[in-house]
Amino acid sequence: MPNKMKSKTILVTGGTGSFGNKFVSMSLKKFKKIIIFSRDELKQYEMEKKFDLKKNKNLRFFLGDIRDKDRLRFAFRDVDIVLHAAALKQVPRAEYNPIEYIKTNVLGAQNIIEASLETKVSKVIALSTDKAVSPINLYGATKLCSDKLFLAANNIKGNSNKIFSVLRYGNVTMSRGSVIPFFLKNKSDIYPVTDSKMTRFCITLEESVNAAHFVINNAVGGEVFVPKVPSYKILDLVKAINKNAKIKIMGVRPGEKLFEELISSNDSNSVFDSGEFYIVKSNIKKINKNYKEMPKIFSYTSDNNPYFYSINQLKKIILKTRQDE
């Protein structure tokens, strides 16, 4: 990361989660100050002990909820960059508590935009999810709305140089509620699989933080960044965890897709390739001349990905991720 970031203050919403913890551990020397904004005082207390504020004097914690715009406006004073990771994410709970997800994921996003426009914040990067692409559940629909709000914010910033962009990737390896920790907790040789054809993208926490660093440095506003990462087959994952596994097909659950989708064919008329990332151009007036324009009929899904992890590679990733926890 360029040295110019060392003079910047960054605030991470929802920063006490897995991503926020990894971001802090990889970024403390890259920024002038890192502020963790979240509503969970216990997680903040635990994170303070983990990172030792006496040694890391450029780390701060701020209690608050993104539903509260006044609190956001107060927290954003003297902040240069906002990295928005706060969200309600559980698919089944979204179906049962829809308005709560709308208040946090949609109205909370708008609060961040308005608070940024009213303060000196110069750049906002919002983390998104594969579920925002062609959504089939409420959680995905709220994240699609959130993405649209952040991209459209570039239209209402006036003459300011503020930047609003989105970073989108699939489930993070070993994240809470994802399939790998679920399988690792399995005590028998019988593994429940929804469909034998299921595939998923594979991105580690470290890779997601590196992607955030890239977007912070390269965003011009109005684009969605999608990191290129390998896929894996669900059956290969089971074999990587237990070579003696017996598969029990359960059927696809409500709101679940066979394949993760990070770019739909509907967006294919505005996708560029930067090498490490696909970039979906929204309302950008200019694009880096080094970026390669993708074919007009193009989609990026976990099943049509040219890169797949082998069983042995999955074993190594799982082992390393568990060691890093």
C-alpha positions as CSV (number, residue, x, y, z in Angstrom):
1,M,0.0,0.0,0.0
2,P,1.4,3.4,-0.9
3,N,2.8,5.5,2.0
4,K,0.1,8.1,1.4
5,M,-2.3,5.9,3.4
6,K,-0.2,6.4,6.5
7,S,-1.6,9.9,6.8
8,K,-5.2,8.7,6.6
9,T,-7.7,7.7,9.3
10,I,-10.0,4.8,8.4
11,L,-13.2,3.8,10.2
12,V,-14.5,0.2,9.9
13,T,-18.2,-0.3,10.6
14,G,-19.0,-3.7,12.0
15,G,-15.3,-3.9,12.8
16,T,-15.5,-6.4,15.6
17,G,-16.3,-9.3,13.2
18,S,-13.9,-11.7,11.6
19,F,-13.1,-9.3,8.8
20,G,-12.5,-6.4,11.1
21,N,-10.2,-8.4,13.3
22,K,-8.1,-9.5,10.4
23,F,-8.1,-6.1,8.8
24,V,-6.7,-4.5,12.0
25,S,-4.0,-7.2,12.3
26,M,-2.9,-6.6,8.7
27,S,-3.4,-2.8,8.6
28,L,-2.2,-1.2,11.9
29,K,1.0,0.0,10.3
30,K,-0.7,1.1,7.1
31,F,-2.9,3.9,8.4
32,K,-2.5,6.9,10.7
33,K,-5.5,5.7,12.8
34,I,-8.0,2.8,12.6
35,I,-11.4,3.3,14.3
36,I,-13.6,0.3,15.0
37,F,-17.3,1.3,14.9
38,S,-19.8,-1.3,16.2
39,R,-22.7,-1.9,18.6
40,D,-21.3,-4.9,20.6
41,E,-19.5,-3.7,23.7
42,L,-18.3,-7.2,24.7
43,K,-16.7,-7.8,21.3
44,Q,-15.0,-4.4,21.5
45,Y,-13.7,-5.2,25.0
46,E,-12.3,-8.6,23.7
47,M,-10.8,-6.9,20.7
48,E,-9.1,-4.2,22.9
49,K,-7.4,-7.0,24.9
50,K,-6.4,-8.8,21.8
51,F,-4.6,-5.8,20.2
52,D,-3.4,-4.1,23.4
53,L,-4.1,-0.4,23.1
54,K,-1.0,0.5,25.0
55,K,1.1,-0.9,22.1
56,N,-1.2,0.1,19.3
57,K,-2.0,3.7,20.1
58,N,-3.5,4.3,16.6
59,L,-6.4,1.9,17.3
60,R,-9.7,3.4,18.6
61,F,-13.1,2.0,19.4
62,F,-16.4,3.7,19.0
63,L,-19.8,2.3,20.2
64,G,-22.7,3.0,17.9
65,D,-25.2,1.6,15.4
66,I,-25.4,2.4,11.7
67,R,-29.1,2.9,12.2
68,D,-28.2,6.1,14.1
69,K,-27.1,8.8,11.6
70,D,-26.3,11.3,14.3
71,R,-23.9,8.9,15.9
72,L,-22.3,8.1,12.6
73,R,-21.9,11.8,11.8
74,F,-20.2,12.2,15.2
75,A,-17.9,9.2,14.6
76,F,-17.0,10.4,11.1
77,R,-15.4,13.6,12.3
78,D,-11.8,13.7,11.0
79,V,-12.2,10.4,9.2
80,D,-10.8,10.1,5.7
81,I,-12.0,6.6,4.7
82,V,-15.0,4.5,5.7
83,L,-14.9,0.7,5.2
84,H,-18.4,-0.5,5.6
85,A,-18.6,-4.1,6.8
86,A,-21.6,-3.9,9.2
87,A,-24.6,-6.0,8.1
88,L,-27.2,-8.5,9.3
89,K,-26.3,-11.6,7.3
90,Q,-28.2,-14.7,8.3
91,V,-30.5,-15.8,5.4
92,P,-33.2,-17.6,7.4
93,R,-33.4,-14.9,10.0
94,A,-33.9,-12.3,7.3
95,E,-37.0,-14.1,6.1
96,Y,-38.4,-14.1,9.6
97,N,-37.3,-10.6,10.6
98,P,-37.4,-8.7,7.2
99,I,-37.8,-5.1,8.6
100,E,-34.8,-5.5,10.9
101,Y,-32.6,-6.4,7.9
102,I,-34.0,-3.5,5.9
103,K,-33.3,-1.1,8.8
104,T,-29.7,-2.2,9.1
105,N,-28.6,-3.2,5.6
106,V,-30.6,-0.6,3.5
107,L,-31.4,2.4,5.8
108,G,-28.1,1.9,7.6
109,A,-26.3,2.2,4.2
110,Q,-28.1,5.4,3.4
111,N,-27.2,6.8,6.9
112,I,-23.5,6.1,6.1
113,I,-23.8,7.9,2.8
114,E,-25.5,10.9,4.2
115,A,-23.1,11.1,7.2
116,S,-20.1,10.9,4.7
117,L,-21.5,13.6,2.6
118,E,-21.9,15.9,5.6
119,T,-18.4,15.3,6.9
120,K,-14.8,15.3,5.5
121,V,-14.9,11.6,4.6
122,S,-13.3,11.3,1.1
123,K,-13.8,7.6,0.3
124,V,-16.4,5.0,1.2
125,I,-15.9,1.3,0.3
126,A,-18.8,-1.0,1.0
127,L,-18.4,-4.7,1.4
128,S,-21.0,-6.8,-0.5
129,T,-21.8,-10.4,-1.1
130,D,-22.5,-12.9,-3.9
131,K,-26.1,-13.0,-2.6
132,A,-26.7,-9.5,-3.9
133,V,-26.4,-10.8,-7.5
134,S,-29.8,-12.0,-8.9
135,P,-31.0,-12.3,-5.3
136,I,-33.5,-15.0,-4.3
137,N,-33.7,-14.2,-0.6
138,L,-34.4,-11.1,1.4
139,Y,-30.8,-10.8,2.7
140,G,-29.5,-10.7,-0.9
141,A,-32.2,-8.2,-1.8
142,T,-31.2,-5.8,1.0
143,K,-27.5,-6.0,0.0
144,L,-28.4,-5.4,-3.7
145,C,-30.3,-2.2,-2.5
146,S,-27.2,-1.3,-0.4
147,D,-24.9,-1.7,-3.4
148,K,-27.2,0.5,-5.6
149,L,-27.3,3.2,-2.9
150,F,-23.5,3.4,-2.6
151,L,-23.0,3.5,-6.4
152,A,-25.8,6.1,-6.8
153,A,-24.2,8.2,-4.1
154,N,-21.6,9.3,-6.7
155,N,-24.5,11.1,-8.5
156,I,-25.4,13.3,-5.4
157,K,-21.9,14.3,-4.1
158,G,-22.0,17.6,-6.0
159,N,-18.6,19.1,-6.7
160,S,-16.8,17.2,-4.0
161,N,-14.2,14.6,-4.8
162,K,-15.8,12.0,-2.6
163,I,-15.7,8.4,-3.8
164,F,-18.3,5.6,-3.2
165,S,-17.4,2.1,-4.4
166,V,-18.3,-1.5,-3.6
167,L,-16.1,-4.6,-3.0
168,R,-18.0,-7.9,-3.6
169,Y,-16.9,-11.5,-2.8
170,G,-18.5,-14.8,-1.7
171,N,-18.4,-16.5,1.7
172,V,-15.1,-16.3,3.5
173,T,-13.4,-19.6,4.3
174,M,-14.1,-20.6,7.9
175,S,-16.5,-17.7,8.5
176,R,-19.4,-18.3,11.0
177,G,-22.3,-20.1,9.4
178,S,-20.4,-21.2,6.3
179,V,-20.1,-24.8,5.1
180,I,-16.5,-25.6,6.1
181,P,-16.8,-25.1,9.9
182,F,-20.1,-26.9,9.7
183,F,-18.4,-29.9,8.1
184,L,-15.5,-29.8,10.5
185,K,-17.9,-30.1,13.5
186,N,-19.4,-33.2,12.0
187,K,-18.8,-36.2,14.3
188,S,-19.8,-39.0,12.0
189,D,-18.8,-40.2,8.5
190,I,-22.2,-39.1,7.1
191,Y,-22.1,-35.6,5.6
192,P,-25.3,-33.8,4.6
193,V,-24.9,-32.2,1.2
194,T,-27.7,-30.2,-0.5
195,D,-26.7,-31.2,-4.0
196,S,-23.8,-33.1,-5.5
197,K,-23.3,-30.4,-8.2
198,M,-22.9,-27.5,-5.8
199,T,-19.8,-25.3,-6.1
200,R,-18.6,-22.3,-4.1
201,F,-15.9,-19.6,-4.4
202,C,-13.0,-19.8,-2.0
203,I,-11.6,-16.7,-0.4
204,T,-9.7,-16.5,2.8
205,L,-9.8,-13.6,5.4
206,E,-6.3,-12.6,4.4
207,E,-7.3,-12.4,0.7
208,S,-10.4,-10.4,1.6
209,V,-8.4,-7.8,3.5
210,N,-5.8,-7.6,0.6
211,A,-8.8,-7.0,-1.7
212,A,-10.0,-4.2,0.5
213,H,-6.5,-2.6,0.5
214,F,-6.5,-2.8,-3.3
215,V,-9.9,-1.1,-3.6
216,I,-9.0,1.6,-1.1
217,N,-6.1,2.5,-3.4
218,N,-7.7,2.1,-6.8
219,A,-11.4,3.0,-6.5
220,V,-12.5,6.1,-8.6
221,G,-16.1,5.9,-7.5
222,G,-19.1,4.1,-9.0
223,E,-17.6,0.6,-9.6
224,V,-18.0,-2.8,-8.1
225,F,-14.7,-4.7,-7.6
226,V,-14.9,-8.5,-7.7
227,P,-11.6,-10.4,-6.8
228,K,-10.7,-13.4,-8.9
229,V,-10.5,-16.4,-6.6
230,P,-10.7,-20.2,-7.2
231,S,-13.8,-22.3,-6.8
232,Y,-14.3,-25.7,-5.2
233,K,-16.7,-28.6,-5.6
234,I,-18.7,-29.4,-2.5
235,L,-17.9,-33.1,-2.9
236,D,-14.2,-32.3,-3.1
237,L,-14.5,-30.3,0.1
238,V,-16.1,-33.3,1.9
239,K,-13.3,-35.6,0.7
240,A,-10.7,-33.0,1.9
241,I,-12.1,-33.1,5.4
242,N,-12.9,-36.9,5.6
243,K,-11.7,-39.3,2.9
244,N,-14.1,-41.9,4.3
245,A,-17.1,-39.6,4.1
246,K,-20.5,-40.9,3.0
247,I,-22.7,-38.4,1.3
248,K,-26.4,-37.8,2.2
249,I,-28.2,-35.6,-0.4
250,M,-30.6,-33.3,1.5
251,G,-31.9,-31.1,-1.4
252,V,-31.5,-27.4,-1.9
253,R,-32.7,-25.3,1.0
254,P,-35.0,-22.2,0.6
255,G,-32.9,-19.2,-0.5
256,E,-29.9,-21.3,-1.4
257,K,-28.2,-21.5,-4.8
258,L,-26.3,-24.3,-6.4
259,F,-23.6,-21.9,-7.6
260,E,-22.3,-18.6,-6.2
261,E,-22.8,-15.7,-8.6
262,L,-20.6,-12.7,-8.4
263,I,-21.3,-11.1,-11.8
264,S,-24.5,-11.8,-13.7
265,S,-24.8,-11.9,-17.5
266,N,-27.0,-8.8,-17.1
267,D,-24.0,-6.8,-16.1
268,S,-21.8,-8.2,-18.9
269,N,-21.9,-5.0,-21.1
270,S,-19.9,-3.1,-18.5
271,V,-17.3,-5.5,-17.0
272,F,-13.6,-4.9,-17.2
273,D,-10.6,-7.1,-16.2
274,S,-7.8,-5.5,-14.2
275,G,-5.8,-8.7,-13.8
276,E,-6.6,-9.6,-10.2
277,F,-10.1,-8.2,-10.3
278,Y,-13.2,-8.0,-12.5
279,I,-14.6,-4.5,-12.3
280,V,-18.3,-3.8,-13.0
281,K,-18.6,-0.2,-14.2
282,S,-21.7,1.6,-13.0
283,N,-21.6,5.3,-13.7
284,I,-17.9,5.8,-14.1
285,K,-17.1,8.4,-16.7
286,K,-13.6,7.0,-17.3
287,I,-12.0,3.6,-16.8
288,N,-8.3,2.8,-16.4
289,K,-6.8,2.4,-19.9
290,N,-4.9,-0.8,-18.7
291,Y,-8.2,-2.6,-17.9
292,K,-9.4,-5.1,-20.5
293,E,-13.0,-5.0,-21.5
294,M,-14.7,-8.4,-21.1
295,P,-17.0,-10.0,-23.8
296,K,-20.6,-8.7,-23.9
297,I,-22.0,-12.1,-22.9
298,F,-20.2,-12.8,-19.7
299,S,-20.9,-14.0,-16.2
300,Y,-18.7,-15.0,-13.2
301,T,-20.1,-17.9,-11.2
302,S,-18.5,-20.6,-9.1
303,D,-19.3,-23.3,-11.7
304,N,-17.9,-21.5,-14.8
305,N,-14.7,-20.4,-13.0
306,P,-11.6,-21.6,-14.9
307,Y,-9.8,-22.1,-11.6
308,F,-10.8,-24.9,-9.2
309,Y,-9.0,-26.1,-6.0
310,S,-8.0,-29.7,-5.9
311,I,-8.7,-31.9,-2.8
312,N,-5.1,-31.6,-1.6
313,Q,-5.1,-27.8,-2.1
314,L,-8.3,-27.6,0.0
315,K,-6.7,-29.7,2.7
316,K,-3.8,-27.2,2.9
317,I,-6.1,-24.1,3.0
318,I,-8.3,-25.6,5.8
319,L,-5.2,-26.5,7.8
320,K,-3.6,-23.1,7.4
321,T,-6.8,-21.2,8.2
322,R,-7.3,-23.2,11.4
323,Q,-3.7,-22.5,12.4
324,D,-4.2,-18.8,11.8
325,E,-7.4,-18.6,14.0
